[in-house]
Amino acid sequence: MKCPRCKVLETKVIDSRVIEEGYTIRRRRECTNCGYRFTTYEKLELDIMIVKKDGRREPYNREKLISGIRKACHKRSISEEAILSFVNELELDLIQRGEKEVPSGYLGERVMQALKAWDKVAYIRFASVYKDFKDVEEFLTQIKELNHDEPS
């Protein structure tokens, strides 16, 4: 690993820790040349293509998924840990499916299920983008369905 300060390739690992429920390794490194210490992360990379509704294909992007969930959860009482834990579980599910291509609808539905259980406002925010609401009537219909689904 190249030192970010002096650009020398020789660094040594001085500490390693498993984080994010075992899906990430955090490493503290030290440059053998200048002594600079820095942190790196090692994560599992998924080699999966996401098939969009229009047929386009794009590589799975963890950060894009997390960003969409964060936007839906903005200023709601959903922790970052809950979001990351959900994404880790979803990625494990994708690995276990063993498919090289996954429909974007599968990811969208899984996210909506989680958001619906966590927070109705976050769910509506995500659904409005995912389902491409065209007008206020579609919002109202979705809200009525949410209220109808709640146990009395």
Secondary structure by P-SEA (a helix, b strand, c coil): cccccccccbbbbcbbbbcccccbbbbbbbbccccccbbbbbbbbbcbbbbccccccccccaaaaaaaaaaaaccccccaaaaaaaaaaaaaaaaaaccccccaaaaaaaaaaaaaaccaaaaaaaaaaaaccccaaaaaaaaaaaaaaccc
